């Protein structure tokens, strides 16, 4: 498995990965999440342009997973990490997270928001070193993200912001 920068040609495949990964939510009573459309090609292209979009590619160089991120209040905020279900349980998501962490130069942490009661969400990220951020400790940028997610209806299910500190540069 090779991790590389996302290309323009990859963008439709990233949408397909997101749709396939979303289907897992249907089986746990979260059909609205499964039915939610992935980010648009333009939105994905915007992440690609910032240099904060990576894909894990199979031996034929086809994307099977991706991670997109953006700087938020001194941290690298993981906006999305998705692994195609055919490639799940191979540590690909964790590899993408580690790849992002290694490229978060000058930033203090990784952050993300996620569902608390979905096994492959908050419990998984806790195993990857993330810890819950108490609501009182949310930065202004994370508060904005949480509010945008609520406006999109994601707060119908319990959600949490999480943080993983990054080592100080030497």
Secondary structure, 3 states (H helix, E strand, C coil): CEEEECCHHHHHHHHHHHHHHHHHHHCCCCHHHHHCCCCCHHHHHHHHHHCCEEEEECCCCCEEEEEEEEEECCEEEEEEEEECHHHCCCCHHHHHHHHHHHCCCCCCEEEEEEECCCHHHHHHHHHCCCEECCHHHCCHHHHHHHHHHHHCCHHHCCEEEEEEECCCCC
